[in-house]
Amino acid sequence: MTRGNQRELARQKAQAKQKEQQKKASSKDKEANKGLTLQERRERDAAALRAKMEKKQAGGEQKT
């Protein structure tokens, strides 16, 4: 009387539930944002975007 793939199905269901919980988490609860205020997150993100744009502009100048 084996139950077949019951354990595998339960594992998949648990993974799906955990993934859904992570989607519902607010931005302040996400791992990368722990301990940061809204203003600190904005500054960090702005600095990252600035660096990305500078890198892109520098790359474009080298190609021409």
mmCIF file as Biopython writes it, N, C-alpha, C and O atoms, coordinates in Angstrom:
data_model
#
loop_
_atom_site.group_PDB
_atom_site.id
_atom_site.type_symbol
_atom_site.label_atom_id
_atom_site.label_alt_id
_atom_site.label_comp_id
_atom_site.label_asym_id
_atom_site.label_entity_id
_atom_site.label_seq_id
_atom_site.pdbx_PDB_ins_code
_atom_site.Cartn_x
_atom_site.Cartn_y
_atom_site.Cartn_z
_atom_site.occupancy
_atom_site.B_iso_or_equiv
_atom_site.auth_seq_id
_atom_site.auth_asym_id
_atom_site.pdbx_PDB_model_num
ATOM 1   N N  . MET A ? 1  ? 0.817  -1.187 0.000   1.0 0.0 1  A 1 
ATOM 2   C CA . MET A ? 1  ? 0.000  0.000  0.000   1.0 0.0 1  A 1 
ATOM 3   C C  . MET A ? 1  ? 0.869  1.262  0.000   1.0 0.0 1  A 1 
ATOM 4   O O  . MET A ? 1  ? 0.805  2.081  0.917   1.0 0.0 1  A 1 
ATOM 5   N N  . THR A ? 2  ? 1.653  1.390  -1.018  1.0 0.0 2  A 1 
ATOM 6   C CA . THR A ? 2  ? 2.463  2.610  -1.102  1.0 0.0 2  A 1 
ATOM 7   C C  . THR A ? 2  ? 1.604  3.755  -1.600  1.0 0.0 2  A 1 
ATOM 8   O O  . THR A ? 2  ? 0.575  3.546  -2.242  1.0 0.0 2  A 1 
ATOM 9   N N  . ARG A ? 3  ? 2.028  4.938  -1.303  1.0 0.0 3  A 1 
ATOM 10  C CA . ARG A ? 3  ? 1.257  6.127  -1.658  1.0 0.0 3  A 1 
ATOM 11  C C  . ARG A ? 3  ? 1.824  6.827  -2.881  1.0 0.0 3  A 1 
ATOM 12  O O  . ARG A ? 3  ? 1.387  7.925  -3.224  1.0 0.0 3  A 1 
ATOM 13  N N  . GLY A ? 4  ? 2.776  6.216  -3.530  1.0 0.0 4  A 1 
ATOM 14  C CA . GLY A ? 4  ? 3.303  6.786  -4.765  1.0 0.0 4  A 1 
ATOM 15  C C  . GLY A ? 4  ? 4.082  8.060  -4.528  1.0 0.0 4  A 1 
ATOM 16  O O  . GLY A ? 4  ? 5.013  8.093  -3.723  1.0 0.0 4  A 1 
ATOM 17  N N  . ASN A ? 5  ? 3.703  9.093  -5.223  1.0 0.0 5  A 1 
ATOM 18  C CA . ASN A ? 5  ? 4.462  10.344 -5.191  1.0 0.0 5  A 1 
ATOM 19  C C  . ASN A ? 5  ? 3.873  11.364 -4.216  1.0 0.0 5  A 1 
ATOM 20  O O  . ASN A ? 5  ? 3.993  12.568 -4.443  1.0 0.0 5  A 1 
ATOM 21  N N  . GLN A ? 6  ? 3.254  10.915 -3.159  1.0 0.0 6  A 1 
ATOM 22  C CA . GLN A ? 6  ? 2.622  11.826 -2.198  1.0 0.0 6  A 1 
ATOM 23  C C  . GLN A ? 6  ? 3.639  12.784 -1.586  1.0 0.0 6  A 1 
ATOM 24  O O  . GLN A ? 6  ? 3.354  13.968 -1.409  1.0 0.0 6  A 1 
ATOM 25  N N  . ARG A ? 7  ? 4.825  12.270 -1.264  1.0 0.0 7  A 1 
ATOM 26  C CA . ARG A ? 7  ? 5.857  13.119 -0.665  1.0 0.0 7  A 1 
ATOM 27  C C  . ARG A ? 7  ? 6.301  14.187 -1.656  1.0 0.0 7  A 1 
ATOM 28  O O  . ARG A ? 7  ? 6.489  15.346 -1.285  1.0 0.0 7  A 1 
ATOM 29  N N  . GLU A ? 8  ? 6.465  13.801 -2.897  1.0 0.0 8  A 1 
ATOM 30  C CA . GLU A ? 8  ? 6.885  14.761 -3.933  1.0 0.0 8  A 1 
ATOM 31  C C  . GLU A ? 8  ? 5.820  15.842 -4.139  1.0 0.0 8  A 1 
ATOM 32  O O  . GLU A ? 8  ? 6.148  17.021 -4.273  1.0 0.0 8  A 1 
ATOM 33  N N  . LEU A ? 9  ? 4.563  15.445 -4.163  1.0 0.0 9  A 1 
ATOM 34  C CA . LEU A ? 9  ? 3.482  16.420 -4.325  1.0 0.0 9  A 1 
ATOM 35  C C  . LEU A ? 9  ? 3.416  17.377 -3.138  1.0 0.0 9  A 1 
ATOM 36  O O  . LEU A ? 9  ? 3.175  18.571 -3.319  1.0 0.0 9  A 1 
ATOM 37  N N  . ALA A ? 10 ? 3.625  16.870 -1.942  1.0 0.0 10 A 1 
ATOM 38  C CA . ALA A ? 10 ? 3.614  17.727 -0.756  1.0 0.0 10 A 1 
ATOM 39  C C  . ALA A ? 10 ? 4.774  18.717 -0.808  1.0 0.0 10 A 1 
ATOM 40  O O  . ALA A ? 10 ? 4.619  19.876 -0.426  1.0 0.0 10 A 1 
ATOM 41  N N  . ARG A ? 11 ? 5.930  18.266 -1.278  1.0 0.0 11 A 1 
ATOM 42  C CA . ARG A ? 11 ? 7.095  19.144 -1.395  1.0 0.0 11 A 1 
ATOM 43  C C  . ARG A ? 11 ? 6.825  20.262 -2.399  1.0 0.0 11 A 1 
ATOM 44  O O  . ARG A ? 11 ? 7.147  21.422 -2.141  1.0 0.0 11 A 1 
ATOM 45  N N  . GLN A ? 12 ? 6.241  19.919 -3.528  1.0 0.0 12 A 1 
ATOM 46  C CA . GLN A ? 12 ? 5.920  20.922 -4.543  1.0 0.0 12 A 1 
ATOM 47  C C  . GLN A ? 12 ? 4.894  21.928 -4.016  1.0 0.0 12 A 1 
ATOM 48  O O  . GLN A ? 12 ? 5.004  23.128 -4.269  1.0 0.0 12 A 1 
ATOM 49  N N  . LYS A ? 13 ? 3.912  21.433 -3.292  1.0 0.0 13 A 1 
ATOM 50  C CA . LYS A ? 13 ? 2.892  22.314 -2.730  1.0 0.0 13 A 1 
ATOM 51  C C  . LYS A ? 13 ? 3.511  23.275 -1.714  1.0 0.0 13 A 1 
ATOM 52  O O  . LYS A ? 13 ? 3.164  24.455 -1.681  1.0 0.0 13 A 1 
ATOM 53  N N  . ALA A ? 14 ? 4.423  22.770 -0.892  1.0 0.0 14 A 1 
ATOM 54  C CA . ALA A ? 14 ? 5.086  23.615 0.101   1.0 0.0 14 A 1 
ATOM 55  C C  . ALA A ? 14 ? 5.945  24.673 -0.578  1.0 0.0 14 A 1 
ATOM 56  O O  . ALA A ? 14 ? 5.988  25.818 -0.128  1.0 0.0 14 A 1 
ATOM 57  N N  . GLN A ? 15 ? 6.625  24.304 -1.650  1.0 0.0 15 A 1 
ATOM 58  C CA . GLN A ? 15 ? 7.440  25.271 -2.388  1.0 0.0 15 A 1 
ATOM 59  C C  . GLN A ? 15 ? 6.571  26.362 -2.991  1.0 0.0 15 A 1 
ATOM 60  O O  . GLN A ? 15 ? 6.922  27.540 -2.934  1.0 0.0 15 A 1 
ATOM 61  N N  . ALA A ? 16 ? 5.448  25.980 -3.564  1.0 0.0 16 A 1 
ATOM 62  C CA . ALA A ? 16 ? 4.543  26.959 -4.163  1.0 0.0 16 A 1 
ATOM 63  C C  . ALA A ? 16 ? 3.998  27.906 -3.098  1.0 0.0 16 A 1 
ATOM 64  O O  . ALA A ? 16 ? 3.877  29.108 -3.336  1.0 0.0 16 A 1 
ATOM 65  N N  . LYS A ? 17 ? 3.673  27.372 -1.940  1.0 0.0 17 A 1 
ATOM 66  C CA . LYS A ? 17 ? 3.157  28.200 -0.851  1.0 0.0 17 A 1 
ATOM 67  C C  . LYS A ? 17 ? 4.222  29.182 -0.372  1.0 0.0 17 A 1 
ATOM 68  O O  . LYS A ? 17 ? 3.926  30.350 -0.117  1.0 0.0 17 A 1 
ATOM 69  N N  . GLN A ? 18 ? 5.456  28.710 -0.250  1.0 0.0 18 A 1 
ATOM 70  C CA . GLN A ? 18 ? 6.550  29.576 0.193   1.0 0.0 18 A 1 
ATOM 71  C C  . GLN A ? 18 ? 6.812  30.677 -0.832  1.0 0.0 18 A 1 
ATOM 72  O O  . GLN A ? 18 ? 7.067  31.823 -0.460  1.0 0.0 18 A 1 
ATOM 73  N N  . LYS A ? 19 ? 6.753  30.339 -2.104  1.0 0.0 19 A 1 
ATOM 74  C CA . LYS A ? 19 ? 6.962  31.322 -3.167  1.0 0.0 19 A 1 
ATOM 75  C C  . LYS A ? 19 ? 5.879  32.401 -3.118  1.0 0.0 19 A 1 
ATOM 76  O O  . LYS A ? 19 ? 6.165  33.585 -3.293  1.0 0.0 19 A 1 
ATOM 77  N N  . GLU A ? 20 ? 4.653  31.990 -2.881  1.0 0.0 20 A 1 
ATOM 78  C CA . GLU A ? 20 ? 3.536  32.931 -2.792  1.0 0.0 20 A 1 
ATOM 79  C C  . GLU A ? 20 ? 3.708  33.860 -1.592  1.0 0.0 20 A 1 
ATOM 80  O O  . GLU A ? 20 ? 3.405  35.050 -1.678  1.0 0.0 20 A 1 
ATOM 81  N N  . GLN A ? 21 ? 4.191  33.324 -0.482  1.0 0.0 21 A 1 
ATOM 82  C CA . GLN A ? 21 ? 4.435  34.138 0.715   1.0 0.0 21 A 1 
ATOM 83  C C  . GLN A ? 21 ? 5.496  35.200 0.432   1.0 0.0 21 A 1 
ATOM 84  O O  . GLN A ? 21 ? 5.374  36.337 0.887   1.0 0.0 21 A 1 
ATOM 85  N N  . GLN A ? 22 ? 6.537  34.831 -0.319  1.0 0.0 22 A 1 
ATOM 86  C CA . GLN A ? 22 ? 7.602  35.770 -0.649  1.0 0.0 22 A 1 
ATOM 87  C C  . GLN A ? 22 ? 7.088  36.886 -1.547  1.0 0.0 22 A 1 
ATOM 88  O O  . GLN A ? 22 ? 7.526  38.030 -1.427  1.0 0.0 22 A 1 
ATOM 89  N N  . LYS A ? 23 ? 6.165  36.564 -2.444  1.0 0.0 23 A 1 
ATOM 90  C CA . LYS A ? 23 ? 5.591  37.581 -3.324  1.0 0.0 23 A 1 
ATOM 91  C C  . LYS A ? 23 ? 4.791  38.603 -2.522  1.0 0.0 23 A 1 
ATOM 92  O O  . LYS A ? 23 ? 4.785  39.791 -2.846  1.0 0.0 23 A 1 
ATOM 93  N N  . LYS A ? 24 ? 4.122  38.136 -1.482  1.0 0.0 24 A 1 
ATOM 94  C CA . LYS A ? 24 ? 3.260  39.004 -0.692  1.0 0.0 24 A 1 
ATOM 95  C C  . LYS A ? 24 ? 4.038  39.855 0.307   1.0 0.0 24 A 1 
ATOM 96  O O  . LYS A ? 24 ? 3.488  40.809 0.860   1.0 0.0 24 A 1 
ATOM 97  N N  . ALA A ? 25 ? 5.300  39.529 0.546   1.0 0.0 25 A 1 
ATOM 98  C CA . ALA A ? 25 ? 6.092  40.268 1.533   1.0 0.0 25 A 1 
ATOM 99  C C  . ALA A ? 25 ? 6.269  41.710 1.072   1.0 0.0 25 A 1 
ATOM 100 O O  . ALA A ? 25 ? 6.510  41.971 -0.106  1.0 0.0 25 A 1 
ATOM 101 N N  . SER A ? 26 ? 6.148  42.636 2.007   1.0 0.0 26 A 1 
ATOM 102 C CA . SER A ? 26 ? 6.340  44.041 1.655   1.0 0.0 26 A 1 
ATOM 103 C C  . SER A ? 26 ? 7.824  44.303 1.433   1.0 0.0 26 A 1 
ATOM 104 O O  . SER A ? 26 ? 8.669  43.505 1.838   1.0 0.0 26 A 1 
ATOM 105 N N  . SER A ? 27 ? 8.133  45.408 0.797   1.0 0.0 27 A 1 
ATOM 106 C CA . SER A ? 27 ? 9.521  45.697 0.446   1.0 0.0 27 A 1 
ATOM 107 C C  . SER A ? 27 ? 10.409 45.850 1.673   1.0 0.0 27 A 1 
ATOM 108 O O  . SER A ? 27 ? 11.605 45.569 1.603   1.0 0.0 27 A 1 
ATOM 109 N N  . LYS A ? 28 ? 9.848  46.290 2.794   1.0 0.0 28 A 1 
ATOM 110 C CA . LYS A ? 28 ? 10.681 46.451 3.989   1.0 0.0 28 A 1 
ATOM 111 C C  . LYS A ? 28 ? 11.054 45.107 4.604   1.0 0.0 28 A 1 
ATOM 112 O O  . LYS A ? 28 ? 12.004 45.028 5.383   1.0 0.0 28 A 1 
ATOM 113 N N  . ASP A ? 29 ? 10.324 44.054 4.266   1.0 0.0 29 A 1 
ATOM 114 C CA . ASP A ? 29 ? 10.594 42.736 4.828   1.0 0.0 29 A 1 
ATOM 115 C C  . ASP A ? 29 ? 11.504 41.893 3.948   1.0 0.0 29 A 1 
ATOM 116 O O  . ASP A ? 29 ? 11.930 40.816 4.364   1.0 0.0 29 A 1 
ATOM 117 N N  . LYS A ? 30 ? 11.805 42.349 2.761   1.0 0.0 30 A 1 
ATOM 118 C CA . LYS A ? 30 ? 12.642 41.566 1.866   1.0 0.0 30 A 1 
ATOM 119 C C  . LYS A ? 30 ? 14.090 41.603 2.331   1.0 0.0 30 A 1 
ATOM 120 O O  . LYS A ? 30 ? 14.523 42.567 2.961   1.0 0.0 30 A 1 
ATOM 121 N N  . GLU A ? 31 ? 14.821 40.567 2.024   1.0 0.0 31 A 1 
ATOM 122 C CA . GLU A ? 31 ? 16.173 40.368 2.552   1.0 0.0 31 A 1 
ATOM 123 C C  . GLU A ? 31 ? 17.114 41.524 2.237   1.0 0.0 31 A 1 
ATOM 124 O O  . GLU A ? 31 ? 17.859 41.955 3.117   1.0 0.0 31 A 1 
ATOM 125 N N  . ALA A ? 32 ? 17.103 42.030 1.025   1.0 0.0 32 A 1 
ATOM 126 C CA . ALA A ? 32 ? 18.035 43.091 0.634   1.0 0.0 32 A 1 
ATOM 127 C C  . ALA A ? 32 ? 17.721 44.418 1.317   1.0 0.0 32 A 1 
ATOM 128 O O  . ALA A ? 32 ? 18.580 45.297 1.377   1.0 0.0 32 A 1 
ATOM 129 N N  . ASN A ? 33 ? 16.514 44.575 1.829   1.0 0.0 33 A 1 
ATOM 130 C CA . ASN A ? 33 ? 16.101 45.853 2.410   1.0 0.0 33 A 1 
ATOM 131 C C  . ASN A ? 33 ? 16.049 45.842 3.935   1.0 0.0 33 A 1 
ATOM 132 O O  . ASN A ? 33 ? 15.625 46.826 4.542   1.0 0.0 33 A 1 
ATOM 133 N N  . LYS A ? 34 ? 16.464 44.768 4.551   1.0 0.0 34 A 1 
ATOM 134 C CA . LYS A ? 34 ? 16.382 44.670 6.015   1.0 0.0 34 A 1 
ATOM 135 C C  . LYS A ? 34 ? 17.186 45.782 6.666   1.0 0.0 34 A 1 
ATOM 136 O O  . LYS A ? 34 ? 18.356 45.987 6.340   1.0 0.0 34 A 1 
ATOM 137 N N  . GLY A ? 35 ? 16.562 46.491 7.576   1.0 0.0 35 A 1 
ATOM 138 C CA . GLY A ? 35 ? 17.249 47.517 8.342   1.0 0.0 35 A 1 
ATOM 139 C C  . GLY A ? 35 ? 17.399 48.849 7.639   1.0 0.0 35 A 1 
ATOM 140 O O  . GLY A ? 35 ? 18.015 49.759 8.194   1.0 0.0 35 A 1 
ATOM 141 N N  . LEU A ? 36 ? 16.863 48.999 6.442   1.0 0.0 36 A 1 
ATOM 142 C CA . LEU A ? 36 ? 16.973 50.259 5.710   1.0 0.0 36 A 1 
ATOM 143 C C  . LEU A ? 36 ? 15.642 51.003 5.750   1.0 0.0 36 A 1 
ATOM 144 O O  . LEU A ? 36 ? 14.574 50.396 5.674   1.0 0.0 36 A 1 
ATOM 145 N N  . THR A ? 37 ? 15.721 52.301 5.868   1.0 0.0 37 A 1 
ATOM 146 C CA . THR A ? 37 ? 14.514 53.113 5.796   1.0 0.0 37 A 1 
ATOM 147 C C  . THR A ? 37 ? 14.175 53.335 4.325   1.0 0.0 37 A 1 
ATOM 148 O O  . THR A ? 37 ? 14.965 53.006 3.440   1.0 0.0 37 A 1 
ATOM 149 N N  . LEU A ? 38 ? 13.016 53.885 4.079   1.0 0.0 38 A 1 
ATOM 150 C CA . LEU A ? 38 ? 12.595 54.160 2.711   1.0 0.0 38 A 1 
ATOM 151 C C  . LEU A ? 38 ? 13.582 55.099 2.026   1.0 0.0 38 A 1 
ATOM 152 O O  . LEU A ? 38 ? 13.960 54.881 0.875   1.0 0.0 38 A 1 
ATOM 153 N N  . GLN A ? 39 ? 13.993 56.136 2.734   1.0 0.0 39 A 1 
ATOM 154 C CA . GLN A ? 39 ? 14.932 57.110 2.165   1.0 0.0 39 A 1 
ATOM 155 C C  . GLN A ? 39 ? 16.274 56.449 1.840   1.0 0.0 39 A 1 
ATOM 156 O O  . GLN A ? 39 ? 16.864 56.732 0.798   1.0 0.0 39 A 1 
ATOM 157 N N  . GLU A ? 40 ? 16.752 55.585 2.711   1.0 0.0 40 A 1 
ATOM 158 C CA . GLU A ? 40 ? 18.027 54.894 2.471   1.0 0.0 40 A 1 
ATOM 159 C C  . GLU A ? 40 ? 17.926 53.977 1.260   1.0 0.0 40 A 1 
ATOM 160 O O  . GLU A ? 40 ? 18.865 53.889 0.469   1.0 0.0 40 A 1 
ATOM 161 N N  . ARG A ? 41 ? 16.795 53.294 1.111   1.0 0.0 41 A 1 
ATOM 162 C CA . ARG A ? 41 ? 16.595 52.435 -0.061  1.0 0.0 41 A 1 
ATOM 163 C C  . ARG A ? 41 ? 16.589 53.259 -1.338  1.0 0.0 41 A 1 
ATOM 164 O O  . ARG A ? 41 ? 17.187 52.867 -2.340  1.0 0.0 41 A 1 
ATOM 165 N N  . ARG A ? 42 ? 15.904 54.415 -1.303  1.0 0.0 42 A 1 
ATOM 166 C CA . ARG A ? 42 ? 15.855 55.283 -2.486  1.0 0.0 42 A 1 
ATOM 167 C C  . ARG A ? 42 ? 17.243 55.766 -2.869  1.0 0.0 42 A 1 
ATOM 168 O O  . ARG A ? 42 ? 17.599 55.774 -4.047  1.0 0.0 42 A 1 
ATOM 169 N N  . GLU A ? 43 ? 18.031 56.170 -1.871  1.0 0.0 43 A 1 
ATOM 170 C CA . GLU A ? 43 ? 19.390 56.644 -2.149  1.0 0.0 43 A 1 
ATOM 171 C C  . GLU A ? 43 ? 20.253 55.523 -2.719  1.0 0.0 43 A 1 
ATOM 172 O O  . GLU A ? 43 ? 21.016 55.740 -3.661  1.0 0.0 43 A 1 
ATOM 173 N N  . ARG A ? 44 ? 20.133 54.330 -2.151  1.0 0.0 44 A 1 
ATOM 174 C CA . ARG A ? 44 ? 20.904 53.182 -2.632  1.0 0.0 44 A 1 
ATOM 175 C C  . ARG A ? 44 ? 20.534 52.852 -4.080  1.0 0.0 44 A 1 
ATOM 176 O O  . ARG A ? 44 ? 21.406 52.617 -4.916  1.0 0.0 44 A 1 
ATOM 177 N N  . ASP A ? 45 ? 19.240 52.838 -4.360  1.0 0.0 45 A 1 
ATOM 178 C CA . ASP A ? 45 ? 18.778 52.518 -5.702  1.0 0.0 45 A 1 
ATOM 179 C C  . ASP A ? 45 ? 19.192 53.591 -6.705  1.0 0.0 45 A 1 
ATOM 180 O O  . ASP A ? 45 ? 19.572 53.275 -7.833  1.0 0.0 45 A 1 
ATOM 181 N N  . ALA A ? 46 ? 19.121 54.859 -6.298  1.0 0.0 46 A 1 
ATOM 182 C CA . ALA A ? 46 ? 19.521 55.952 -7.189  1.0 0.0 46 A 1 
ATOM 183 C C  . ALA A ? 46 ? 21.006 55.857 -7.504  1.0 0.0 46 A 1 
ATOM 184 O O  . ALA A ? 46 ? 21.411 56.069 -8.647  1.0 0.0 46 A 1 
ATOM 185 N N  . ALA A ? 47 ? 21.818 55.542 -6.508  1.0 0.0 47 A 1 
ATOM 186 C CA . ALA A ? 47 ? 23.258 55.406 -6.734  1.0 0.0 47 A 1 
ATOM 187 C C  . ALA A ? 47 ? 23.539 54.250 -7.687  1.0 0.0 47 A 1 
ATOM 188 O O  . ALA A ? 47 ? 24.412 54.355 -8.549  1.0 0.0 47 A 1 
ATOM 189 N N  . ALA A ? 48 ? 22.815 53.161 -7.540  1.0 0.0 48 A 1 
ATOM 190 C CA . ALA A ? 48 ? 23.004 52.014 -8.425  1.0 0.0 48 A 1 
ATOM 191 C C  . ALA A ? 48 ? 22.620 52.367 -9.860  1.0 0.0 48 A 1 
ATOM 192 O O  . ALA A ? 48 ? 23.315 51.981 -10.800 1.0 0.0 48 A 1 
ATOM 193 N N  . LEU A ? 49 ? 21.525 53.093 -10.034 1.0 0.0 49 A 1 
ATOM 194 C CA . LEU A ? 49 ? 21.100 53.496 -11.376 1.0 0.0 49 A 1 
ATOM 195 C C  . LEU A ? 49 ? 22.086 54.476 -11.999 1.0 0.0 49 A 1 
ATOM 196 O O  . LEU A ? 49 ? 22.379 54.398 -13.192 1.0 0.0 49 A 1 
ATOM 197 N N  . ARG A ? 50 ? 22.601 55.406 -11.179 1.0 0.0 50 A 1 
ATOM 198 C CA . ARG A ? 50 ? 23.606 56.352 -11.678 1.0 0.0 50 A 1 
ATOM 199 C C  . ARG A ? 50 ? 24.846 55.614 -12.167 1.0 0.0 50 A 1 
ATOM 200 O O  . ARG A ? 50 ? 25.369 55.908 -13.242 1.0 0.0 50 A 1 
ATOM 201 N N  . ALA A ? 51 ? 25.308 54.663 -11.380 1.0 0.0 51 A 1 
ATOM 202 C CA . ALA A ? 51 ? 26.495 53.890 -11.756 1.0 0.0 51 A 1 
ATOM 203 C C  . ALA A ? 51 ? 26.237 53.099 -13.037 1.0 0.0 51 A 1 
ATOM 204 O O  . ALA A ? 51 ? 27.113 52.993 -13.896 1.0 0.0 51 A 1 
ATOM 205 N N  . LYS A ? 52 ? 25.051 52.555 -13.157 1.0 0.0 52 A 1 
ATOM 206 C CA . LYS A ? 52 ? 24.691 51.787 -14.345 1.0 0.0 52 A 1 
ATOM 207 C C  . LYS A ? 52 ? 24.682 52.679 -15.585 1.0 0.0 52 A 1 
ATOM 208 O O  . LYS A ? 52 ? 25.173 52.279 -16.641 1.0 0.0 52 A 1 
ATOM 209 N N  . MET A ? 53 ? 24.126 53.882 -15.462 1.0 0.0 53 A 1 
ATOM 210 C CA . MET A ? 53 ? 24.078 54.807 -16.597 1.0 0.0 53 A 1 
ATOM 211 C C  . MET A ? 53 ? 25.474 55.282 -16.980 1.0 0.0 53 A 1 
ATOM 212 O O  . MET A ? 53 ? 25.787 55.401 -18.165 1.0 0.0 53 A 1 
ATOM 213 N N  . GLU A ? 54 ? 26.323 55.557 -15.973 1.0 0.0 54 A 1 
ATOM 214 C CA . GLU A ? 54 ? 27.693 55.983 -16.258 1.0 0.0 54 A 1 
ATOM 215 C C  . GLU A ? 54 ? 28.451 54.885 -16.989 1.0 0.0 54 A 1 
ATOM 216 O O  . GLU A ? 54 ? 29.205 55.151 -17.925 1.0 0.0 54 A 1 
ATOM 217 N N  . LYS A ? 55 ? 28.242 53.656 -16.554 1.0 0.0 55 A 1 
ATOM 218 C CA . LYS A ? 55 ? 28.906 52.517 -17.194 1.0 0.0 55 A 1 
ATOM 219 C C  . LYS A ? 55 ? 28.426 52.377 -18.642 1.0 0.0 55 A 1 
ATOM 220 O O  . LYS A ? 55 ? 29.221 52.109 -19.543 1.0 0.0 55 A 1 
ATOM 221 N N  . LYS A ? 56 ? 27.131 52.559 -18.852 1.0 0.0 56 A 1 
ATOM 222 C CA . LYS A ? 56 ? 26.567 52.444 -20.194 1.0 0.0 56 A 1 
ATOM 223 C C  . LYS A ? 56 ? 27.103 53.552 -21.097 1.0 0.0 56 A 1 
ATOM 224 O O  . LYS A ? 56 ? 27.440 53.299 -22.253 1.0 0.0 56 A 1 
ATOM 225 N N  . GLN A ? 57 ? 27.185 54.780 -20.578 1.0 0.0 57 A 1 
ATOM 226 C CA . GLN A ? 57 ? 27.698 55.897 -21.365 1.0 0.0 57 A 1 
ATOM 227 C C  . GLN A ? 57 ? 29.175 55.698 -21.680 1.0 0.0 57 A 1 
ATOM 228 O O  . GLN A ? 57 ? 29.611 55.992 -22.793 1.0 0.0 57 A 1 
ATOM 229 N N  . ALA A ? 58 ? 29.936 55.213 -20.737 1.0 0.0 58 A 1 
ATOM 230 C CA . ALA A ? 58 ? 31.362 54.970 -20.963 1.0 0.0 58 A 1 
ATOM 231 C C  . ALA A ? 58 ? 31.543 53.874 -22.010 1.0 0.0 58 A 1 
ATOM 232 O O  . ALA A ? 58 ? 32.445 53.955 -22.844 1.0 0.0 58 A 1 
ATOM 233 N N  . GLY A ? 59 ? 30.700 52.865 -21.972 1.0 0.0 59 A 1 
ATOM 234 C CA . GLY A ? 59 ? 30.767 51.790 -22.958 1.0 0.0 59 A 1 
ATOM 235 C C  . GLY A ? 59 ? 30.402 52.280 -24.341 1.0 0.0 59 A 1 
ATOM 236 O O  . GLY A ? 59 ? 30.993 51.840 -25.327 1.0 0.0 59 A 1 
ATOM 237 N N  . GLY A ? 60 ? 29.441 53.180 -24.434 1.0 0.0 60 A 1 
ATOM 238 C CA . GLY A ? 60 ? 29.020 53.737 -25.721 1.0 0.0 60 A 1 
ATOM 239 C C  . GLY A ? 60 ? 30.089 54.608 -26.335 1.0 0.0 60 A 1 
ATOM 240 O O  . GLY A ? 60 ? 30.241 54.627 -27.557 1.0 0.0 60 A 1 
ATOM 241 N N  . GLU A ? 61 ? 30.838 55.334 -25.514 1.0 0.0 61 A 1 
ATOM 242 C CA . GLU A ? 61 ? 31.899 56.206 -26.019 1.0 0.0 61 A 1 
ATOM 243 C C  . GLU A ? 61 ? 33.054 55.395 -26.575 1.0 0.0 61 A 1 
ATOM 244 O O  . GLU A ? 61 ? 33.698 55.828 -27.530 1.0 0.0 61 A 1 
ATOM 245 N N  . GLN A ? 62 ? 33.334 54.242 -26.010 1.0 0.0 62 A 1 
ATOM 246 C CA . GLN A ? 62 ? 34.437 53.413 -26.470 1.0 0.0 62 A 1 
ATOM 247 C C  . GLN A ? 62 ? 34.127 52.779 -27.819 1.0 0.0 62 A 1 
ATOM 248 O O  . GLN A ? 62 ? 35.035 52.561 -28.621 1.0 0.0 62 A 1 
ATOM 249 N N  . LYS A ? 63 ? 32.869 52.484 -28.077 1.0 0.0 63 A 1 
ATOM 250 C CA . LYS A ? 63 ? 32.487 51.823 -29.320 1.0 0.0 63 A 1 
ATOM 251 C C  . LYS A ? 63 ? 32.550 52.759 -30.514 1.0 0.0 63 A 1 
ATOM 252 O O  . LYS A ? 63 ? 32.772 52.293 -31.632 1.0 0.0 63 A 1 
ATOM 253 N N  . THR A ? 64 ? 32.365 54.048 -30.327 1.0 0.0 64 A 1 
ATOM 254 C CA . THR A ? 64 ? 32.314 54.979 -31.455 1.0 0.0 64 A 1 
ATOM 255 C C  . THR A ? 64 ? 33.662 55.478 -31.848 1.0 0.0 64 A 1 
ATOM 256 O O  . THR A ? 64 ? 33.778 56.270 -32.784 1.0 0.0 64 A 1 
#
